[in-house]
């Protein structure tokens, strides 16, 4: 009997609760019908109704996830690329605050040194003939096969035309013109990538045994092709062979040659890549 009484009482108490839930469900269905009709007429009224409905206020406050606005990524201090400078040469200041390269007297000494090396016939200016004389020196004294020789000539010809213009006996590059042009090159991202593209051919020409690295004797051949002494080669090799293993790989050779153009540090080992620097 106690069970029957409890069931009867429970049913009586549940009945009003059921009726309340039924009323809520009915009003919700009616609300949905009104909203659907309103949407067909004026689509934007649905949102206004949702905002004012007590039922939807509760629903929205518990079911909608709020997202914060995305913030812009911070500016990178340095934009690198495949031909980027060595780690110790990177300027990590923002681009808008970065100083131009090539304004130090040390850098100008290096470029005057290289101008003297490229002036093969020693007449005080660089001409297309100097480019070809240098090419022939590496082709004859070095160990390039016929295919590599032709590729090297093409690279040197293209380099001249892109950097100095037409091929004529009257197109002569003075020291000051060379300094001005190289200053432009090292401050231009695209041109800086091309400044060292002829170096692998110099390397192949002196890698006599095709071992993939050059020894001191092979580096002396490199200097001989440049018109420099073997004594200078020995001094330079001792400086640029940083790990002291007596060998310079192709990657090391190209990197050193490129760093010579872009480095502003007087202590950087690449300063000896093209021989001793001129005094002024």
HELIX and SHEET records of a PDB file:
HELIX    1   1 UNK A    2  UNK A   41  1                                  40    
HELIX    2   2 UNK A   45  UNK A   52  1                                   8    
HELIX    3   3 UNK A   54  UNK A   63  1                                  10    
HELIX    4   4 UNK A   87  UNK A   89  5                                   3    
HELIX    5   5 UNK A   95  UNK A   97  5                                   3    
HELIX    6   6 UNK A  105  UNK A  118  1                                  14    
HELIX    7   7 UNK A  128  UNK A  141  1                                  14    
HELIX    8   8 UNK A  146  UNK A  164  1                                  19    
HELIX    9   9 UNK A  175  UNK A  186  1                                  12    
HELIX   10  10 UNK A  189  UNK A  194  1                                   6    
HELIX   11  11 UNK A  199  UNK A  206  1                                   8    
HELIX   12  12 UNK A  216  UNK A  225  1                                  10    
HELIX   13  13 UNK A  230  UNK A  240  1                                  11    
HELIX   14  14 UNK A  250  UNK A  262  1                                  13    
HELIX   15  15 UNK A  269  UNK A  272  5                                   4    
SHEET    1   A 2 UNK A 213  UNK A 214  0                                        
SHEET    2   A 2 UNK A 248  UNK A 249 -1                                        
END                                                                             
